[in-house]
Amino acid sequence: MIARSKFGGQPKQIPPPLVDILLASLTALAMAGRIETACRLAGQACAALRGNSPAAWQAFNAFLHRFARQTPDP
């Protein structure tokens, strides 16, 4: 998986296990009652990975679809 550094330069490889760790962390955050925060972070991950890593983007997008409907109405 590839993501671009916010500091410019060449894209950096993202190890697939790192995506799994991040998703597990976001899931734990959501299960602890911080669903909105977890969804915001997952959305940022989606934006960062879009176009560079379709598989990782899809994983974070699936997280959003799973948890976003559980966020409280504004």
N, C-alpha and C positions, 0 to 999 in steps of 0.2 A: 504494500500500500504506500502511496506517495502523498505527501503534503508539502506545500511550499512554506518555507520559513517566512515569518513576518518581517525578517530582517533582510529579505531579498536573497539572491543567489539561486542555486540549483535546488530542485525539489529534494526533499529528504525521504528516505524509506521509513515507513511506520511498520514496526513488527506486528503481525496479526495478533500475537498474545497481548500486546498493549491495548488494542481495541477491545479485546475481551475483558481486560482489567478495568478499563474505563467504563464499559457498559455495566459491569458488576458493581462498580462504585456508584454509578448513577441509579441503578436499581436499588441499592441499599439506601441511598439518599431518599428516593421516592417512598420506599417502604417505611422509612422513619418519619414520614409525614411531610417531607419537603418536596412534594411532587412538582410544584411550580418551578422551584430552583433547578431540579433535575431536568425538567423539560427545557428550560432556558439554556442550560449547559449543553444538552443534546442538540438543540437547535444551532448553537454556535459551532458544535462539532460538524453538523451537517453542512453548514455554510463553508467551513474550512476545507472539508473533504470533497465537496461537489466538484466534479470535473477531474479531480486528481485520483480519486480512489472510489470507484463505484461500489465496490463490495462493502467498504467501511461506511460510506454514505448510506447505503441501504440498511445496514445494521442500526445506525443511529436513527434513521427515519422510521424503522420499525419500532424502535423504543418510543419515539414520539407518538406514533399511532396507538401504541399500547397504553401509554400513560396520560396523554394530553386530555383524553375524555374524562379523566378523573380529577382534573384541576377544578377548583371552585369557580363558579361564575363570578365575573367582575361586579 
